[in-house]
Amino acid sequence: MRRMAACLVVVAFLTGCAKKQADVTPISAPAGTGAAGATATAAPGSGTTPAAGTSRATGAAPSRAAVTTGGSATRPNPADYIESSALADIHFDFDRYEVREADRPILDRHAAWLKERADTLILVEGHCDERGTPEYNLSLGERRARMTAGYLASRGVAASRITIISYGEQRPACHDNSDACRARNRRAHFLVKAR
């Protein structure tokens, strides 16, 4: 009897957690992307459009990626974005997605740079270290990218200029089995739309 009650409590808890995440709906990747089993997420009613991306490093589509655009009616292709030395990565604490105090000046500089270039579109990639399930890391990477984009928007960058994508643990910046390496992998990375 106690086991059954404990199971009901766990089911009720998990059901309650699922309701809190109702603003994110999983959507299949568009046909023809070459991403078998790809998953994209977008907030319903937010005017966002999901898409799957192509890996810069390998040219292959990632197995899973979450992409959201800031109000664009077309699906962005991450391969259309390039590196910019003006936009440095920011990093996150383990299992967190809040922008750290030390990284706010970096994002303030990014916002100022973007406001000087009103026609520049950016892609914010959310990344994680390898700990956790791939699904959890994909979700955490998306929250990191969303929080980063939200911070930039709060500094005057139009949300319509920002696209986010999560790669979870799929694209590590570092491959060592150390805490320092894992810290480098917990990041938001920035790309600009090529002209």
N, C-alpha and C positions, 0 to 999 in steps of 0.2 A: 504494500500500500504506500509506504514511504517512497519507494522507487518510482511509482507511478506519479505521485505528487511532485517529486523532484523533476521528472521528465516534463510534466505539464508546465512547471515554472520555467524550465529551459526553453520550451517551445514558445511560451508567452513572451519571454525576454527576446528571443530571436525574431519573433513576429513584430514586436515593438520596434526593434532596431531596423527592420526592413522598412517600416513606415517612415522612419526618420530620413531614409535615403530615397524617398519617393520622387524627389526632384531630378533624379538621374535615371534615364531609361536606356537599357542596352538596345542597340540597333545593329543589325548585320551590316557588314561592309558592303559598299556598292559593288555590283557585278563588274567583272573585268579588271579588278585591281590586282589579281594574282595573290591575294592574301587569303589563303584557305583558313576558314575559321576566324577571321578577323572580327573584332568587336569594337564598335565606336559608341561613345555615349554623348548625349546632349540633354540639356534641360528642356522638358516639354514646354512649349509656349514661349520659349526664350528667343525664338528666331534664329537658333543655332542650327548648323548643318553638320552632321557627322561625316567622316571620311576616313579612309585608311591611307597610310603613307608609305613611301618608299624609302628604304634605308640609304643614307648618304654613304655609309661605309661599304656596304656590300652590293648596293643596287637592287637588292631583293626586298620584297615587301615584308614587313615584320609580321610575325604570326598573330600578334594582337597589338592594337594601339587604340587609344581613345583620343578622338579629335573633336574639337569644338571651335567654331568660328564666331567671331563677334558680330553677328548680324548679317553676314554675307549670304547671298542667295546661291552662290556657287560653291562647290566643294573644293577646298584648297588642296594642292599637292605639295607635301613637305619638300619634295625635290625642287620646287620652285624657289626655295629659300636658301640663302647662303650665309656663311660666317661673316661676322663683323667684329673687328678688333675693338670697336667702341663699346661693345656690350659684353661685359664679363659675367661669368656664372655667379649665382648666389647659391648658398648651401643651407642645408636643413639639419636639425638635430634628429637623432634616431627616432623613428616612428612618429615624427611630427611634420606638420605642414605649415605652421605659422612662420611668417617672415621674422628672422632673428633681428634683434636690435642692431647688431654689427653689420647686417646686410642692407639695412634701410638706406644708408648713404649711397650705396652702389645703385639701388633702384631709383633713388632721387636723381642721380646723374643720368641714368638711362632715360628717365622721364624728361629731363631737361633736353637731352640729345634728341629724343623723339619729337618734342614740341618744336624744336628748331627745324625739323624735317617733317612737315605736316603730311607729306605724301608717302612717307615710309610705313610699310606694313611689317609687322613682326610675328614670328612664331615663337611661343614659349613652350619649351619641352620640359616635362616633369620626369625626373629620374629617381631611382631608388637603389639601395644596395641589394645584395642577393638574399638577405634574410627575409623570411615571409614567403607566402605562396605567390605564384605569378599573378593570380587574380587580385590579391590584396595589394601587391606592389603596383599593379596597373591603376587601381583605384587611388592609392596614396600618391602616386605620381601625378594623377589628374588633379587631386586636391592641392598639391604643391603648385602646379601650373596655374590653377584657378586663383589661388591666393596671391601669387605673383602678379598675374594679370589684373586682379582687383586692386592691388597696391598701386600699380602703374595708372590705372583708371582714376584712383583717388587723387593722383597727382596731376590730373588734367590730360592724360592720354586717352583719346576716344576709344571706347571698348571695341568699336567696329574696326579698328586698326590692328587688333590683337587676335591671333588664333592660338589655341592651346592644343597640345598633344601630350599624351602620356606614353612613355615606353617602359614604365615600371623598371624592371631590372635588366631589360634586354640590351641596353647599350651602355655598359660600364665605361667610365673614363679611365678606370684603373682596374687591374686584374689581380693585384696582390691580395693575399689572405691576411690583411692587417686592419686594425681600426682606422689608421690614417687613410688607407685606400678606401675603405667603406665610406668614410666621411666625404671624400672627394666625389663618390658616386651619388650621394644624396644631394641633388642639385636641381636648379632650374637653369636651363641653357637657352640662349637667345639666338635667333637667326633673323635675317631681314629678307624681305621679298626681293628677288632679283628683278632688275628692270629690263 
